[in-house]
Amino acid sequence: MYGFLNHGEVSQRLSCSRREFLRGATGAVLGSALTSASPFVHGQKAQQKRKIIVITFGGGARDQETFAPEGQENIPHLLNELAPQSSFFTRVTNNGILGHYVATASLATGVYETLNNFSAVPPDHPTVFEYFRKDLRRPLSDTWVVAPSNGFNRIGESGCRSYGSGATVILPKHLLQAATSGSRHNFDHLLRDNYEDPLYTPVLKGNDLELNQLDRILRLSVDDFMTHARTLSSPDELSVYIAKRLMRQESPSLLWITMHDMDIAHSGAYSLYIEGIRRTDRLCAEIWDAVQSEPEYKDNTTLFILPDFGRDADLDAGGNGFQHHRTGDAASRTTWMMALGKGVRERVIYDQPIQSIDLVPSLGAIMGFSPQLAQGKPIKEFL
Amino acid sequence: MKPINLKSADFAKYAPEARRLIIAHLEAIRQLPLSFLPNLLREAIDYDFKFPAERNEIEKELEAISALSSGEREDWFRAFAQIALTPDLEGADWVNQPARFAEQESSYLWTTHQQDAFREAATAYGARIRAASPPAEPPVKRLGIAIIGKGVNSYDAPLFRNLRAHGTYFGKVKSGGGLQLLISAVGERAKAHPVPYGHWYVDGGDAAEHNAQITCVSYKNLERARTALLKKMQGEIQRPGMGPEQLRTDLAAMNPSDLGMEKSGDPVLDRFQLKVLTEGSGTQIFSTTFAQWSTRDALRRAQPLTLLVRFAPRQRMRSMNELLSDSQAIPELDFTGSLIDADMGAYYHWINQQRLPGASQSVFIAWFEDHEQAVAVSPTLPRDVEWVSEISMKGLLELALN
């Protein structure tokens, strides 16, 4: 119940609730109590080996379905396996446009982008992938994006002239569409696109370029790919399968995965939204397990997990609760971030406010590139 | 056009009663900032097809605005006046297409980071309007009833978790004939308090027999309209250059006759049902969403004294394209998922009921159909406790209402 609290107070209360719950559940300590130097190693050699994986949820999840006591049953993996190894930021605010493509683009540029959420256009500002490649002189194969839907296929590089060499975006649904030669039989459950406006479902396209990715990069035959796809139940499972394949075959140093299943909430079916959260929870743990089992990544990887934003509060009269993220209320703007792995303090909770656009400058600080046009600030805990 | 330049003739395309209302307040309307005015017109333009409660609210709002002195008006609308708009928005036909303008304005406000300022201004304005013309208390305790879980044989996880904190949980309800009893109770209230659109029955499936004085909306009854709408949407999506914003604009411009809905003889209810199908996300494909959204909109718009909603099983999740193409003649149903959807829907029903006048005296009952579990929220019942004795549905209803 957040009646009579202003935006900042609600945001702070959400943050406190996450903090208290995690402290109880994981025995974590408050980051403000720690004064020692950064655990990150900044030597050049160390940075060359460093791997970063970012998982975003393109479809926010609210506290009552996740980190609040009544939501914990939906996130057993995040809570019991990943949180105890992580630094947890309880108060991440998104002050930009609350649409999934534009918000993910903002996460990737460190600037609140204002592009049309429903258009496949590149971000206006350089992406983290472009900074990474330009400053560190990394090849195209060293950074990849695995993205959920049509709208995200331009997120790999910006329209900014002085940059423009970014990540290859792999759209698993396009791969599948190409592999099935346009026949969608048996795969419709993996080809869902664009929950954000359920009234509108764009036509998916797959072509020879996608088949080439399958064969040349992922080293997968069409038959093997389709055989495996038949065992999967959702688009995010397909994305994680592709991401793990990329990790094995290409071992990119900067891998960005955007999940989307929980955004089925826009259809208004609460049970499907909860199923999406549970699946995402399991898939995050699967990625972390893959990190541990791949020699290129083990002991060398920092994983960041964060929703792009939240969803409307039940009690906001302007919305319809979990279904959308249209009100711009504190619940829809306030979310969290988990960081774990190489160089991250375990069982630490930070509840000072940060913004979602602070991610890119922080990645720059960790990996040694300079996101000059990003408007966020490096999170000081990573410096 | 700027609001100050408005003339009576500019409203020539409005339906007669809406035009009359607007012209009666034209002098005050001309003084309002453009960032605000089309949002008011968006409501007023449909005045002829509004429920009595909505008409009353629009009239009161316009009267309150007209009664302001120039200093008060400046004070009330200062925050709206500070919101910067583009020449494109100023040049739009916001008089005749206020909903379209509001959508474009919203998009612009998000883009320019003015959404929060607008939201704050709108919240403050809403509080002032409520203070200037406080809503009347209902003539009888408002009653909400949510019946969930149709067709579910057993369910072991706890139900009504959100509602229990606000009311009394019953685990031993003798439920035989419960559905008929509850629908009859709605009928009796409709007879005792014959208010137009004052007593509603929303069914996510096929409506059970009910008193003719009850306003009834059902998913099954709208099957033909839903099929026609899905077909139209499929056609639109295939059109080159079509995007979600254009699709929404096109749907908003539809009339009940476009979906063969004009034969009921009740144009107000036809419009209501059309809006549920064209403005609600998922109402076209999931019966649970249809029931929840219809309930929300009925409460928000008609402010009924009684609203009973019965959720029915929805079709199982398939790809959105498949759902929209409506390719399965007899869709497979998801009983358990529908129960979980409906449990949340019942909670939202209560929340929306509590937003209406008389909330402190309102009564709400949610019942797992044909099972023994129910919860009742009432000023006469304690919160967050369990009633451990057996009780009949009639007894539960009396206990909650008296």
Interface residues (C-beta under 8 A of the other chain):
Chain A: H7 E70 N95 G96 I97 L98 G99 Y112 T114 F118 S119 R184 D188 H189 L191 R192 D193 N194 Y195 D197 P198 L199 Y200 T201 P202 V203 I264 H266 S267 G268 A269 Y270 S271 L272 I274 E275 D314 L315 A317 G318 N320 G321 F322 Q323 H324 T327 G328 D329
Chain B: W110 T111 T112 H113 Q115 D116 R119 R161 M233 I237 Q238 M242 G243 P244 E245 L247 R248 L251 G280 S281 G282 T283 Q284 I285 F286 T288 T289 Q292 W293 R296 R314 M317 R318 S319 M320 N321 E322 L324 D334 T336 G337 S338 L339 I340 D341 D343 M344 G345 Y347 Y348 I351 R355
